[in-house]
Amino acid sequence: MNSLLVSASWLAQHIDDVDLIVLDASSSSNISGKKPEFEDCFIQGARYFDLNNKFSDSNAPFPNTRPSQEQFQQEARNLGINNESSIVVYDNLGLYNSPRVWWMLKAMGHKHVAVLDGGLSAWVHAGFPTSATHATNYAHGNFTASFNSDALVAMDEVKANIASKQFTLIDARSKGRFNGTAPEPREGLSSGHVPGSCNVPFQEVLNNGFMKSEEELRAIFDKLMLADKPLVFSCGSGLTACITLLAAEFVLPNQMAIYDGSWTEWASTEDAVIEKMV
């Protein structure tokens, strides 16, 4: 499995492969207010990847903060993940949480991981088997995490980049939030953007829960004239930034990373400069 995305039909053909693990990264709620088409059903044999609790740092001041290498490794082993496992991750909103899990697994050193294009809806509409419960009967895994620090940038680096322009910051929030003409969903935060950043809303790289074609994605990113600079992706809390990063991976060779604190950290920091298009 060498693809970033797999189809429901591919997964159905390979779901009984010995080393294949299917992870369900769905959450019970989301800041975007999106509603799943199907609830209380799961891909048969899928294991639950608890992104909000077990795979986030609960002591961090900002939501969706990546866990420590040690925490990630332990929780991955608890899910039966091995170093040689091939992993397909999906969620019940098409493509929403699953790219974040894909990015985390890659950042922690796992080689063979892909996202299910179209998510649970694609699977159900294709008529493939579902279950009312997640799988829980599996052996403890041996996955050894090795965090790649290049996958992440910190706020100080984003601040310094306003002047140095060492990388291009791509913001995956909506145009209204980026421009400062629409409110932030998190109370008390101003909308707007980091000076010098550009905007590729995550919704623009998707088509009804599926990733757009390479031709369509190339047209989106070509408009930004990104050259070969490293790219850093942000959003409200580091979650939907991974959707836009995944889209960029299809068509761009640039080095890519996530600003994990994202807008929640930036807009709640007193000396952070906020730019608005008004």
C-alpha positions as CSV (number, residue, x, y, z in Angstrom):
1,M,0.0,0.0,0.0
2,N,1.8,3.0,-1.3
3,S,-1.0,5.4,-1.8
4,L,-2.1,8.4,0.2
5,L,-5.8,7.5,-0.3
6,V,-7.5,4.2,-1.0
7,S,-11.0,3.6,-2.3
8,A,-13.8,1.7,-0.6
9,S,-13.5,-1.1,-3.2
10,W,-9.7,-1.4,-2.6
11,L,-10.3,-1.7,1.1
12,A,-13.0,-4.3,0.6
13,Q,-10.6,-6.4,-1.5
14,H,-7.8,-6.1,1.1
15,I,-9.7,-6.0,4.4
16,D,-8.7,-9.6,5.3
17,D,-5.0,-9.0,4.7
18,V,-3.0,-10.3,7.7
19,D,-1.3,-7.0,8.4
20,L,-4.1,-4.6,7.6
21,I,-5.7,-2.6,10.4
22,V,-8.7,-0.3,9.8
23,L,-9.0,2.7,12.2
24,D,-12.2,4.6,12.8
25,A,-11.2,8.2,13.7
26,S,-14.7,9.6,14.0
27,S,-15.6,12.0,16.8
28,S,-19.0,12.6,18.4
29,S,-18.9,16.3,17.6
30,N,-16.8,18.8,15.7
31,I,-16.2,22.6,15.7
32,S,-17.5,22.9,12.1
33,G,-20.9,21.6,13.0
34,K,-20.8,18.9,10.4
35,K,-23.2,16.0,10.8
36,P,-22.4,12.4,9.7
37,E,-24.6,10.7,7.1
38,F,-24.4,7.5,9.1
39,E,-24.2,7.1,12.9
40,D,-23.8,4.1,15.2
41,C,-22.3,1.9,12.4
42,F,-18.7,1.1,11.7
43,I,-16.7,-0.6,9.0
44,Q,-16.6,-4.3,10.0
45,G,-13.5,-5.0,12.0
46,A,-12.5,-1.4,12.5
47,R,-10.8,-0.3,15.7
48,Y,-11.6,3.0,17.4
49,F,-8.9,5.6,17.3
50,D,-9.9,8.1,20.1
51,L,-8.4,11.2,18.7
52,N,-9.9,13.6,21.3
53,N,-8.8,11.8,24.4
54,K,-6.2,9.1,24.0
55,F,-4.3,10.6,21.0
56,S,-4.2,14.3,22.1
57,D,-2.4,15.9,25.0
58,S,-5.1,16.5,27.6
59,N,-2.8,18.8,29.6
60,A,-2.1,21.2,26.7
61,P,-3.8,24.6,26.7
62,F,-5.1,24.2,23.1
63,P,-7.3,21.6,21.5
64,N,-6.1,18.7,19.4
65,T,-2.5,19.1,20.5
66,R,-0.4,16.1,19.5
67,P,0.5,13.8,22.3
68,S,4.0,12.9,23.4
69,Q,5.9,10.2,21.5
70,E,5.6,8.0,24.6
71,Q,1.8,8.5,24.9
72,F,1.3,7.9,21.2
73,Q,3.4,4.8,21.1
74,Q,1.5,3.3,24.1
75,E,-1.9,4.0,22.8
76,A,-1.0,2.8,19.3
77,R,0.2,-0.5,20.8
78,N,-3.0,-0.7,22.8
79,L,-4.8,-0.7,19.4
80,G,-2.7,-3.6,18.2
81,I,-0.6,-1.5,15.8
82,N,2.7,-3.1,14.8
83,N,5.7,-1.7,13.0
84,E,4.8,-3.8,9.9
85,S,1.0,-3.0,10.0
86,S,-0.7,-1.4,6.9
87,I,-3.2,1.1,8.2
88,V,-6.3,2.6,6.6
89,V,-8.0,5.3,8.6
90,Y,-11.5,6.7,8.0
91,D,-14.1,8.9,9.7
92,N,-17.8,9.4,9.4
93,L,-17.6,12.8,7.7
94,G,-15.9,11.8,4.5
95,L,-12.5,13.4,5.1
96,Y,-12.4,15.3,8.3
97,N,-10.5,13.7,11.3
98,S,-8.9,10.9,9.2
99,P,-6.2,13.1,7.6
100,R,-5.1,14.3,11.1
101,V,-4.6,10.7,12.1
102,W,-2.8,9.9,8.9
103,W,-0.4,12.9,9.5
104,M,0.2,11.9,13.2
105,L,1.0,8.3,12.2
106,K,3.4,9.5,9.5
107,A,5.0,12.0,11.9
108,M,5.5,9.3,14.5
109,G,7.3,7.2,12.0
110,H,4.7,4.8,10.6
111,K,5.4,4.0,7.0
112,H,2.3,2.3,5.6
113,V,-0.8,4.4,6.2
114,A,-3.6,5.7,3.9
115,V,-6.9,7.5,4.3
116,L,-10.2,6.0,3.0
117,D,-11.5,8.4,0.4
118,G,-15.1,9.3,1.1
119,G,-15.0,7.8,4.5
120,L,-17.8,5.7,6.0
121,S,-20.3,7.0,3.6
122,A,-18.4,5.7,0.6
123,W,-18.2,2.3,2.3
124,V,-21.9,2.1,3.2
125,H,-23.1,3.3,-0.2
126,A,-20.9,0.6,-1.9
127,G,-22.8,-2.0,0.1
128,F,-19.8,-3.3,2.1
129,P,-20.4,-4.8,5.6
130,T,-20.7,-2.7,8.7
131,S,-21.0,-3.5,12.4
132,A,-22.7,-2.0,15.4
133,T,-19.6,-2.2,17.5
134,H,-15.9,-1.6,17.1
135,A,-13.4,-4.5,17.1
136,T,-11.8,-5.0,20.5
137,N,-10.3,-8.5,20.4
138,Y,-6.7,-8.2,19.1
139,A,-3.2,-8.7,20.3
140,H,-1.1,-5.9,21.8
141,G,1.1,-4.2,19.2
142,N,4.8,-3.6,19.0
143,F,4.8,-0.2,17.2
144,T,7.9,1.9,18.0
145,A,7.2,5.6,17.6
146,S,10.0,7.9,16.3
147,F,8.7,11.5,16.1
148,N,9.9,13.6,13.1
149,S,10.4,17.1,14.5
150,D,10.4,18.5,10.9
151,A,6.6,17.6,10.8
152,L,5.8,20.3,13.2
153,V,6.5,24.1,13.7
154,A,6.0,26.1,16.9
155,M,4.6,29.6,17.3
156,D,8.0,31.2,17.7
157,E,8.9,29.9,14.2
158,V,5.7,31.3,12.8
159,K,6.4,34.7,14.3
160,A,9.9,34.8,13.0
161,N,8.7,33.7,9.5
162,I,6.7,36.9,9.1
163,A,10.0,38.7,8.5
164,S,12.2,35.9,7.3
165,K,9.7,34.3,4.9
166,Q,11.5,31.0,5.2
167,F,8.3,29.1,4.6
168,T,4.8,29.7,3.3
169,L,2.0,29.4,5.8
170,I,-1.2,28.0,4.4
171,D,-4.4,28.6,6.5
172,A,-7.2,26.0,6.0
173,R,-9.9,28.0,7.7
174,S,-12.9,29.5,5.7
175,K,-12.3,32.7,3.7
176,G,-14.5,34.6,6.1
177,R,-12.5,33.6,9.2
178,F,-9.2,34.2,7.3
179,N,-10.3,37.6,6.1
180,G,-11.7,38.7,9.5
181,T,-15.2,39.1,8.1
182,A,-16.7,36.1,9.9
183,P,-16.5,35.2,13.6
184,E,-14.4,32.4,15.0
185,P,-16.4,29.4,16.4
186,R,-14.3,29.5,19.6
187,E,-15.5,32.2,22.0
188,G,-13.3,35.1,22.6
189,L,-11.0,34.7,19.6
190,S,-10.7,37.4,16.9
191,S,-10.8,36.2,13.3
192,G,-8.2,37.2,10.8
193,H,-4.8,35.7,9.8
194,V,-1.1,35.6,10.4
195,P,0.5,38.3,8.3
196,G,1.9,36.9,5.0
197,S,-0.1,33.7,5.1
198,C,-2.4,32.5,2.3
199,N,-5.7,30.8,2.4
200,V,-6.8,27.3,1.0
201,P,-10.0,26.4,2.9
202,F,-10.1,22.7,3.5
203,Q,-13.6,22.6,1.9
204,E,-12.1,23.7,-1.4
205,V,-10.0,20.6,-1.8
206,L,-12.9,18.3,-1.2
207,N,-15.9,17.2,-3.3
208,N,-18.8,15.7,-1.2
209,G,-16.3,14.1,1.2
210,F,-13.9,12.9,-1.5
211,M,-10.6,14.4,-2.4
212,K,-10.7,16.4,-5.6
213,S,-8.8,15.1,-8.6
214,E,-5.1,15.8,-9.0
215,E,-5.9,18.2,-11.9
216,E,-8.3,20.2,-9.7
217,L,-5.8,20.2,-6.8
218,R,-3.0,21.4,-8.9
219,A,-5.1,24.3,-10.2
220,I,-5.8,25.3,-6.6
221,F,-2.2,25.3,-5.5
222,D,-0.8,26.7,-8.8
223,K,-2.6,30.0,-8.1
224,L,-0.4,30.5,-5.0
225,M,2.9,30.3,-6.9
226,L,4.6,28.5,-4.0
227,A,7.9,27.7,-5.8
228,D,10.0,25.2,-3.7
229,K,9.6,26.8,-0.3
230,P,8.7,24.6,2.7
231,L,4.9,24.8,3.4
232,V,3.4,25.0,6.9
233,F,-0.4,24.3,7.3
234,S,-2.6,25.8,10.0
235,C,-6.3,26.0,10.8
236,G,-8.3,26.6,14.0
237,S,-6.6,23.8,16.0
238,G,-4.4,21.8,13.7
239,L,-7.1,19.3,12.6
240,T,-8.5,20.5,9.2
241,A,-5.0,21.8,8.3
242,C,-4.2,18.1,7.7
243,I,-6.9,17.9,5.1
244,T,-5.3,20.7,3.0
245,L,-1.8,19.2,3.7
246,L,-3.0,15.8,2.4
247,A,-4.3,17.5,-0.7
248,A,-1.0,19.3,-1.2
249,E,0.9,16.0,-0.9
250,F,-0.8,14.8,-4.1
251,V,0.6,17.5,-6.3
252,L,3.5,19.3,-4.6
253,P,7.0,18.1,-3.8
254,N,7.6,20.7,-1.1
255,Q,8.6,19.9,2.5
256,M,5.4,20.1,4.6
257,A,4.6,20.6,8.3
258,I,1.8,21.5,10.6
259,Y,1.5,24.5,13.0
260,D,-0.2,22.6,15.7
261,G,-1.3,25.5,17.9
262,S,-2.8,27.1,14.8
263,W,-5.2,30.0,15.1
264,T,-6.4,29.1,18.6
265,E,-2.9,29.7,19.9
266,W,-2.1,32.7,17.7
267,A,-5.3,34.6,18.4
268,S,-5.1,34.0,22.2
269,T,-1.5,35.3,22.4
270,E,-1.3,39.0,23.3
271,D,1.6,40.1,21.2
272,A,0.6,38.1,18.1
273,V,-0.1,40.3,15.1
274,I,-3.5,39.7,13.5
275,E,-4.2,40.9,9.9
276,K,-7.7,41.4,8.5
277,M,-8.8,41.9,4.9
278,V,-11.4,44.7,5.7
